[in-house]
Amino acid sequence: MREQRCEARVSERDGSLFRERLLPLLYRRFTFILYRSSPRYRDYVHRVGPGRVVSVPRYPDAITYYLAQRLPSPIVARIGEDGLLILSERLHRVCSVLGAAARVVAKPMLLLLRGLVGHLRRRSAVCQHSVLRAPVNNVRTLLGGAIRVEGFAVQNDVLELYLRRVGRVRNHCQIFVHLRPEKRSVLPWDRVRYGFFCKDHDPPITLPSWPKGRTLRDRTDLSDLPSGLYRVSIGVIDVVTLQCMEDYTTCRPSVDLGWIGIRGRPVQPESIHAMLPASRARHDAGTPEIVIASSGSSLVVPGAAPRPLPEHDDLFSDPRCDPNHADA
Amino acid sequence: MRPQRPESADFPSLPRAVAGVGARSELICFDVFDTLVRRRVEPETTKDIVARRFAAELARRGTDADWTLLRHKRAQLETELGRRAESRGDDHEFRLDELIPLWVRSIRSTDTEWSANTNGSLAYRRADESLVSLLHDHEIAVEQAAAMPTPGIERSLTAAKDTGAKLVFVSDTYLDHDTVLELLRGTGLHGWFDGGYCSSTFMRTKRSGRLLKLVLEREGIEPSRSLLIGDNPYSDIEPALRLGMRTIHIRDKREGKRRARLRFLDRLSRTNPYWTGVLCQEIVESGSGLRPDSSPHYRLGLTLAPAFIAFARYILDFSLQHQPGRVFFLSREGLTFMRMYRALVRRLGLADRAPPAAYLAVSRAATFLASIDRLDLAQLDRMWFQYPHQSLSRLLRNLSLPIDEFAEIARRCGFEDFDQPIEDPAGHRPLRRFLANGSVRTAFLRHRDAARSLLRDYLAHRGFFDHSLVGMVDIGWKGSIQNNIYRAVRGLRDCPAIEGIYFGFTHVPGDDFPDSRKHGYIADTRRGNWVEEPIFKNGPVFEMFTTAPHGGVIGYRRLANGFVKPNIRIEDAERANFASHFAEVFRGVDDYFRQYLRCAPLLDASADDLRHHVLDRLRRYILYPTREEARQFLEYSHVENFGVYKVATYEFQGSLRRILFGGSPHLIPARLMEEMRTQFWPEAVLKRSRIPLANFLYDVTETSRAAGKG
C-alpha cells in the first residue's frame, strides 16, 4: 500500500523532484549578472579559458524550464518542446527589450553621476580597468573591502605586490611586508622578539596617487636579508587609525603569501647581531608604480614622489611592526 | 463490420476502464512502449547514445568520426532497410541485428585504410564483428536502462487478469521478441503475459494492421472478443478499430509533459552544458525509487547526492585520463566516494581501464607528527596558521605526543597553565624555551620517527609505493592530509607522485610541491571564481554526509605479524549522529545513487558537463535555503578532532544586543554584516530570522564586495 502511495506521488510530480522556486532563481541570476560585469569575472575567464567557464542558463531558458515544470500538464503536453523553445525565444526578446530600455534610461544618469564624481575628484575620466596582469598565484583577497591583492611575484630577491584599489579608502595607507624566516637564528637581536623581518612601504601611499580602479605595483627589495626560506605576510594599514585592513575571507589582519626562497646575502653568524634594524635596509625602489590603462594600452607612471629614507627609524616605537597589528 | 467506439483513459483510471471494457474479452493486447513501460529518455535519444558510443569506439580504434554523422547514416539505413522489406512484400520494418552490421560496414567503407585492404582482411572482419557485437549489446543495455514500469500499471494488469482473458503484449519495434521479454523482466512485468508479438519478428507492423490480424489468427480469437490497450492513435487504435477490436486509448498528459520537457532539455543541452546536468537530473528522478515526501533529512540526501555522484564521476574521468596506478580514497569522507567509484566502474564496464581503488585509513591527527621535519615554529606554523590560540596541551595533542612525558620539562621552561592559549607563539618565551630544549627535541624526534615508520609501513602495505603515480581522493579542503603524507614520505626511493582530487579545494600558497598536485572539482580557489566559493560556506554539510561511520583514525599500531593497523576512535556525539538523522540523509544519498546507477548507460555526460548544474543546485541550497533546510541544520553537529576538539553546532553565535546597541545607530548595518560574516552558514541564520529579502540583500552585498564593487 505504501509503495502504491509513493508511486502515485512520483507520478503526480511528473518525475521532477526538485522544482526550482522562481525567486531564488531570479536572485541568483541577478547576482550573477552583478558579478559578471566585474573585473574579477573577466580575470577568471582569462585564467581558466572561455571553454571552461562555469555556464549558467539564459534567463528566458531558465524561466521557460520553470514554466515547463509548473504549467498544467495538458498545456505543456500540447505546446510540446517546440512551443517551449518558441516561448523561450519570445521571453528572450522581451528581456532584451526591457534590458535595452533599462540601459537607455540608466546610461545618461550613470554618465551624469560619473561626470559629477570625476569633477569632484578632479580627475579626467579614464578607463577603470587596469590592463596590468598580475602574476597568477592565487592570493586574490580583499583587504578592508577596498584593496584587492591581485598577486605577487618574487624575482631576483625583489618582492612585487600587485594591489588594486577597488573601493573607498578613507585615509592614506601603508603596505607592510613581514618575513618570518625558517631559521629564527638569522633574526637580528632587535627583531627576535617579533619573530620576523619587517619591510614596510615608507612613505605611506597617498590617496590621490592611487585612485580607485587602478593597480599599484609595489616593489620591495629583499636582497639585504640573509638567504633562506621566509614565510611572507603582507597587509595594509590605515595610517591615521593604525588599523589593519582585514582580509575579507579570513578576517585576519594580513594575507599569507606562503614561503619564498631568498638568495640574499650569505648568513654570517658574527654579523647577525650587528644587523641594522630591518626598516633601514629599506627597499631601494621606494616608489610604487600605478598603472593607468587608456584605450587598451598601459602606461606606467610614477606614483608617489620618491622621498629620502627617514633618518631615525626606531622600530621599537613603530606601531606598524607591533605584533598586535600583524599576524605575529 | 461497424467499428467499435474507442474508449479513452489515463493511467489512474485505466484499471477501471480495463475492468469495464475487458469484461467480455478473451484476449487483451497491451502495447509495450509508453503503455506498459516508459522510457526515461526519448527513443531517438537512445539511438544518439549508441551513436556516441560508436564514435568513441572508432576513436579508440584510430578512426575519427562525428557521432552526428553516424546517427545520420543510421537513419538512412533504417529507411533503406524498411524499403527493402516493403519490396519483399513485408511491412516497413527492420531488425536490430541486421541494422548494426550494415551500420558498421557503412563507416568502414569510408575508411580509407579499410578500403585499401582489399575488401577487408580477416583481421578487419574480426574487428568489425567485435564492434557489431559491442554496439548491439550496448543498444540493448541502453534500452534496458531506459525502460521503467509505468507507475500503477500493475493495477491495470491485475484488473485485466481478473477478467479471465489471455494477456499478450504487441509491439512495433526493431528489437526482437526475446529482448522485449527481457525488458519486461527487468521491469518486473513479464510474469503477467501469456505471450508476445513483435513486429521485427514477423516483419508485420501494428500500424498496417497485419500484426494484429496475425495475433488474432494465432490466438484463434474473434476481433470482437479482444481488446487492445495502447497510447498511439495511429499504430494502436486506428488499425485495431479497423479490424473490429475494442480499444482503450491511453491519453496521459503528465507523461506528455515530461516528454516535452525532456525534448526541450535535450535541445537546450546541445548549446549550453548547464542543461546537460538538468537533463540528467530529469532522467534520474523520473524513476519511482525515490521518496521525495519523506523526512527533510532524506530530502537533504537527495539534494546532495547529485554533487557527490558528479564528483565520483570526476574521479573516474580524471583517473581514466591520467591513469594513476591506484586511486587512494582517504578516510573518512573517501569511503562514500570509493563505493560510488567502484559501483560506477562496474556499471559502466570500465574495470579493465579504470585504476583500482583502495581505502587509506588516515587523518590529519594521524599524519601530522610524521610530517614534521623538526620541532620549531616554522613547522608548527602549518597548524597554527589554521588553528590559532593553541595551548601547550592542545599542541601536544595535535602532535600526538604524550603530555605526561613533557609536563616536567614544560614546567621548567616556564609553563604554569598548560591549557592557557598562546596568542603570540613567536613572542612566548616559555614556548620558545620549550621548543629549543634538547630533551624535548630528542623525545620529539623519537616519537616522530616512530610515527613516520608506522605511517610508511602502513602505506607500503596498502600498495602506496608500488606505483610511480597515485591518486588521492578526499572531500577537501586544503589537502592537509596529502601534504602530511607527502612530507612524511618524500625523499624515499619509491615515493610516487600524487594527484590529489578534491570535491572543493582551498589553495594555500606554500603548500605546492612539484610531485604533489591538487585539483578541486566543484570549487577551486585557484580559479578565482566567486560563483564556486559559496560551497565553502557550508563545508561541514558535505563532510558530515560523506563521512564513514567507523570513527576517526588517531594513529597506528604494529601487530605481531609486522602489519600496521590504524587505531580508530569514535566519539559519542558522532555515534549519536549516525544513529539519528544522519542515517536518513545517507539513505537519501544511497537511493539517489541507486537510481543513478540504473540509468548510468543513458547518462553519458562527463563530470565537466555535470558540474555547471550541480554547482548551481548547491548554490541554491547554500545561498537560498528553504526555511525547512535552514531549520533542520540545527539538528546536526560536527565533531572536530584536529586543531580544535569540539562538537560544532550551527545556531546563531553572536550578540543581537551588540549589533543593535553596540555603537552608533547608523552603523547597525555595518555591525550586522560584520556579525554575519563570523557566523557559520550566515544564509541559514538569515533565513531563520524570517526577515524578508534578507538572503537576497546579503547575497548582493557579498557579491558586490567579492567582485570589488563594494
Interface residues (C-beta under 8 A of the other chain):
Chain A: Q4 C6 E7 A8 R9 V10 S11 E12 R13 D14 G15 S16 L17 F18 E20 L23 P24 L25 Y27 R28 F30 T31 F32 L34 Y35 S37 S38 P39 R40 Y41 D43 Y44 R47 V48 R52 V54 S55 V56 P57 R58 D61 T64 Y65 A68 Q69 L71 S73 P74 V76 A77 R78 I79 G80 E81 G83 L84 L85 N137 N138 V139 R140 L142 G145 R148 R164 V166 G167 R180 P181 E182 K183 R184 R193 Y194 G195 F196 L229 R231 Y248 C251 D256 L257 G258 W259 P323 A328
Chain B: F11 P12 P151 G152 R155 K253 R254 E255 G256 K257 R258 R259 A260 R261 R263 F264 L265 D266 R267 L268 N272 P273 Y274 W275 V278 Q281 E282 E285 S286 G287 S288 L290 R291 P292 D293 L302 T303 D376 L377 A378 D381 F385 D424 P425 A426 G427 H507 V508 P509 G510 D511 D512 T525 R526 R527 G528 N529 W530 V531 E532 D608 R611 H612 L615 D616 R617 R619 R620 L623 Y624 R677 T678 N695 F696 D699 V700 T703 S704 R705 A706 A707 G708 K709 G710
